[in-house]
C-alpha cells in the first residue's frame, strides 16, 4: 500500500476536471461540488522584479566585457570574443535572480499540492481530458510558465498513486466535452472566445464548468450521457453559482476566460458554426453513439 499522510482525507466518488492554461474547473456530482479556480492565485507575480534585475545584470555584463560585443551591441562570434568576466556585483545580481525564481517555484509547488489534496478529498476517481501541455506552452507561454498546469497534472498523478486513487485521462476526440450538449446530443464547435455553453434545448452553463461536469460522466473514453441527464437538475444551480463566484485572489481582476460577462445568445447559423446532430443515444446506458 503506497504511503498517504493521514491528515489528508481521501474522498470517494468521481471528480471531473477541466484544465486550461491558467484555470481549472472542479466538479463532483457525488459531493454536489462545483468550483472554478485560477491556478496559484496567491502567488505574487515577481516578473517585474526579475526583469529589472535581468536588465541590471545585462548592463553589468556589458560593462565587464566590452571587447565581447561589436559596435551594434551584439555578442561577437565565439572565435572572436574573449573569456567572460564576472564582477562581484554581477554575481550578487545573478544570485538575487536565482533566489526570486527559487521562491516562486517553491511556493507554486506548495499551492499546487494543496489544490491536489483538496481534489482528492472530493473523490478517488479523477477524470480529465488528456491534453498537450507543450502546446499550451507554445500558445500561452507566459501564463503557462507562471501557472504551470502541466506540473499540477504531474503532481496529481503522483499523489493519486500514493493514495490508491485513479486518474483517468481520456482523449478529447471521443468525448468532445467542449462541443457536445448532453441533453439533446447536439455538437457545436465553439471558438475559444465563447466562454458559455448555450444550447437551443435550454442548457446554459459556463464552458469550463460544463466540461468538468461532463467529465464526471465519462467511463473509459466515452461520455455516458444518461448519467449527465440524470444529474443535471441538481447540478445546474451549482454550476451557475460557481461561475458567479470563482476562486481568485482578493482585489485581483477576474480572468476573461471565466466568462465574466455571463451568457449571451449565440448564432446557430451554419455559416458561423459547424453544427450536427449525433446519432440517438443508446437506450441501455445512454452512451453517445
SULVEN-V790947 format. One record per backbone hydrogen bond with DSSP energy under -1.0 kcal/mol. NH is the residue of the N-H (numbers start at 1). CO is the residue of the C=O. E is the energy in kcal/mol with one decimal. If there is no record, write none. Layout:
NH/CO/E, NH/CO/E
//
This chain:
8/5/-1.3, 11/120/-2.7, 15/125/-3.1, 16/27/-3.2, 17/127/-2.6, 18/25/-1.7, 20/23/-3.1, 24/37/-2.3, 25/18/-2.4, 26/35/-2.8, 27/16/-2.3, 28/33/-2.8, 33/28/-2.5, 35/26/-2.9, 37/24/-3.1, 38/247/-1.6, 39/22/-2.4, 43/40/-1.1, 50/46/-2.5, 51/47/-2.9, 52/48/-2.1, 53/49/-2.1, 54/50/-2.3, 55/51/-2.3, 56/52/-1.9, 57/53/-2.6, 58/54/-2.1, 59/55/-2.1, 60/56/-2.2, 61/57/-2.4, 62/58/-2.2, 63/59/-2.3, 64/60/-2.1, 65/61/-1.1, 68/65/-1.4, 69/66/-1.1, 70/74/-2.7, 73/70/-1.7, 76/68/-2.5, 80/77/-1.6, 81/77/-1.5, 91/87/-2.2, 92/88/-1.9, 93/89/-2.2, 94/90/-2.3, 95/91/-2.0, 96/92/-1.9, 97/93/-2.1, 98/94/-2.1, 99/95/-2.1, 100/96/-2.2, 101/97/-2.2, 102/98/-2.2, 103/99/-2.5, 104/100/-2.2, 105/101/-2.4, 106/102/-2.5, 107/103/-2.4, 108/104/-2.2, 109/105/-2.2, 110/106/-1.9, 111/107/-2.4, 112/108/-2.4, 113/109/-2.2, 114/110/-2.0, 115/111/-2.0, 116/112/-2.5, 117/113/-2.3, 118/114/-1.8, 119/115/-2.3, 120/116/-2.5, 121/117/-1.2, 122/119/-1.3, 125/13/-1.8, 126/166/-3.1, 127/15/-3.0, 128/168/-2.3, 130/170/-2.7, 136/132/-1.4, 137/133/-1.8, 138/134/-1.9, 139/135/-2.2, 140/136/-3.4, 144/140/-2.9, 145/141/-2.3, 146/142/-1.4, 147/143/-2.9, 148/144/-2.6, 152/148/-1.5, 153/149/-2.1, 154/150/-2.1, 155/151/-2.3, 156/152/-2.4, 157/153/-2.4, 158/154/-2.0, 159/155/-2.7, 160/156/-2.4, 161/157/-2.1, 162/158/-1.8, 163/159/-1.6, 165/160/-3.1, 166/124/-2.7, 168/126/-3.5, 170/128/-1.7, 176/172/-2.4, 179/176/-1.5, 180/176/-2.1, 181/186/-1.8, 185/181/-1.7, 187/276/-2.2, 188/179/-2.6, 189/274/-1.6, 194/191/-1.7, 197/205/-3.4, 199/203/-2.2, 202/199/-1.8, 205/197/-2.2, 207/195/-3.0, 210/206/-2.6, 211/207/-2.0, 212/208/-2.1, 213/209/-2.2, 214/210/-2.4, 215/211/-2.0, 216/212/-1.1, 217/214/-1.4, 218/215/-1.4, 219/222/-2.5, 222/219/-1.7, 224/217/-2.8, 225/223/-1.1, 225/286/-1.2, 226/286/-1.1, 228/224/-1.2, 229/225/-2.6, 230/226/-1.9, 231/227/-2.1, 232/228/-1.9, 235/231/-1.3, 236/232/-2.2, 239/235/-2.5, 240/236/-1.9, 241/237/-2.3, 242/238/-2.3, 243/239/-2.0, 244/240/-1.5, 245/241/-1.2, 247/36/-3.7, 248/246/-1.2, 252/249/-1.9, 258/255/-1.6, 259/256/-2.0, 262/259/-1.9, 272/269/-1.0, 273/269/-1.9, 276/187/-1.7, 278/185/-1.2, 282/287/-1.9, 286/282/-1.2, 288/223/-2.0
//
